Amino acid sequence: MSDRPPPRLRGRHRPSLPPRDTLTHVELTWVERQIEHGIRFGRDVEEQVLDRRRRVLSFPPDITLAFVRWAANDYGTIVSRIDILRTVAPGRPYQTVPAVRPGGDILLTIGGWPKVEKVLQVIDAVEAHGLNPAETSPDYWRHVHNRITAGQQPRLYTAGQHQAFLLRRRATL
């Protein structure tokens, strides 16, 4: 007796697929004085080390994270970027970002060292108020993006704004 299915079932009977991956994966790279991709803030739930220069951090849906990318050559810095994005659940719309699979809801994307430095200073200011930047209102990061893009100074994120955001989020759940 053959282990092969009858001809009418070939190609139709397939084993069930594993459940769809709900995590967002960010590949981080570090090559001394050449490439640095890192996470400035965000709560990962899984880490996979690929080799001594690369690893992948995985984040569940609805997590805000800051992904910093920097590259240089013999003449200096050639790329300096920061993206603040919120991870999304499967089936939800998203934008693509290099090294982020599948992508996320982009709240801020800034390029060029002077502007990236301003964003890092804003993140430091949020932390100086005792707040976690990953728990900050997504609207605040959009505000920071718009102000820095327009060449203006972003407003500070206050504890009052944060409290209002938490109450609004709790009311909509």
N, C-alpha and C positions, 0 to 999 in steps of 0.2 A: 504494500500500500504506500502511495506517495504522500509526502508531507505537503505537497503543493495544493492550494485550494482549487476547486473546480474552475474551469476556464471562465465561467460567467462572473466569478467573484474577484478574479485577479484585477488589481488596481483599484477596486472599489472598497475593499476592507482595509482600513488603515488603523494602526494603533492610535489611541487617543493622545492628543498633544499635551505637553505639560502646560500648566496654567501660565498665562501671559505674564511676563516680568513687569512688575509695577515700579521698579526702582529706576532712578536716573543715575547713569554712570558717568563719572568725570575722570578722564585719564590725565594724570599728573606726570610731568617729565622734569627731570633735573639733570643738566649736563653743565658742570662747572664753567662759569664765565661764557656760556653759550645760550642755554635755554633754561628758563625756570617757569613752570606752570604750577600754580599753587592755589590753595583755598585760603582766603583771608578769614572768612567766618562761614559757619554752617555746620549742622549736625549730621555727620555721616553715620550709617548703620552697618556698613560693611567695608572692608578694605581687602584688596587683592594685590599682592606684590607680584609684578610681572618679571622684573629683573632689578638690578641694583639702581637703575636710573628711572624706572617707570613703575607706577602703581595706579590702581583704579579705586576711587572712592565711590560708594553708592549711597544715594539719598532717597528716602521715601517721598511720596507726593506731598505737596504743599509745604516744602521747606525752602526758606530763602538762604541763598549762599552767594558768596563773592568769589569769583574765579579770576585770578590775576595771571596774565601771560606777559612774559618778557623774553626777548631774544637779542643777541648781540653778535657782532662779527669782529674782525681785527680792528675796525675803525670806530667802534662804539655801539651804542644801542640802536637797533633797527626796528624793534617793535616793543611797544609798551601799551598794554590794554588791561582794562578791568571790566568785567561784566557782573552785574548783580542780577540774579534771576531766581525765579521761584519754580521749583520742580512741579510737574503736572502728572495727573493720573492718566493711565492708559485711556485712549479714546478722546482726550481733551486736546484742543488746539495748542500748538507750541511753535516757537521759532527755533531755528537751528543755530548752534554755536559750535565752533570747532572744538573737538575733543570732549563734547558733551553729547551723550546718547540717551534718549533720542533728541532732546533739546529742552527748552523750558520757556516760561513766560518771562521775557526780558524786561526788567524794570529799569536798568541803567546799563549803558554801554558807552565807554569812553576810551579814546585812544590818544596817545601822545603823553610823554612823561609829565609835563607841567600839569595837565588836567588830571591824570591818574593820581598824581601826588595830592591834588586838592581833594579827590574822593577819599583817599586814604586818611587825610586829615579829618574829613567829616566822620569817617568811621571811628577814628580815635576820639573825637568829640562825643559821639554817641556813647562810647564805652566809658568815657570820663564822667558821664552823668549816671553811671551805674546800670546802664541798659545794655541788653544784648542786641547787637545789630541784626542778628538773624530773626529776632522777634519784633523788629521795627515795622511800622506800617509800610506795605508795598507802595502806597501813594507817596510816602516821603522819599523813597528812592527814585521814583519818577520825577518828583520835584527837584531833587539833586541833579539828576540827568539834565533836565530842561535848563536849570539855572547855569550849570557849568558849561553846557553847550552854547548858551547865549552870552557867556563871558561874565556872568554875574555871580555874586557870592550866595550860596544857598543859605536859607534860614536854618537855625539850629533846631534840632528835634528835642522837644521838652518832655518832661515827665507828664505834664498835663495832656499833651497830644497823645502820648503813649497810653495813658489811662483811657482817653476817649476811644482810641483805636481798639483796645481790649474790650471795652464795653460794647462797642459797635459789633465786633466780631462775635462776642458771646450772644448778642441779641439776634444775630442772623444765623446762628447754628441750629 
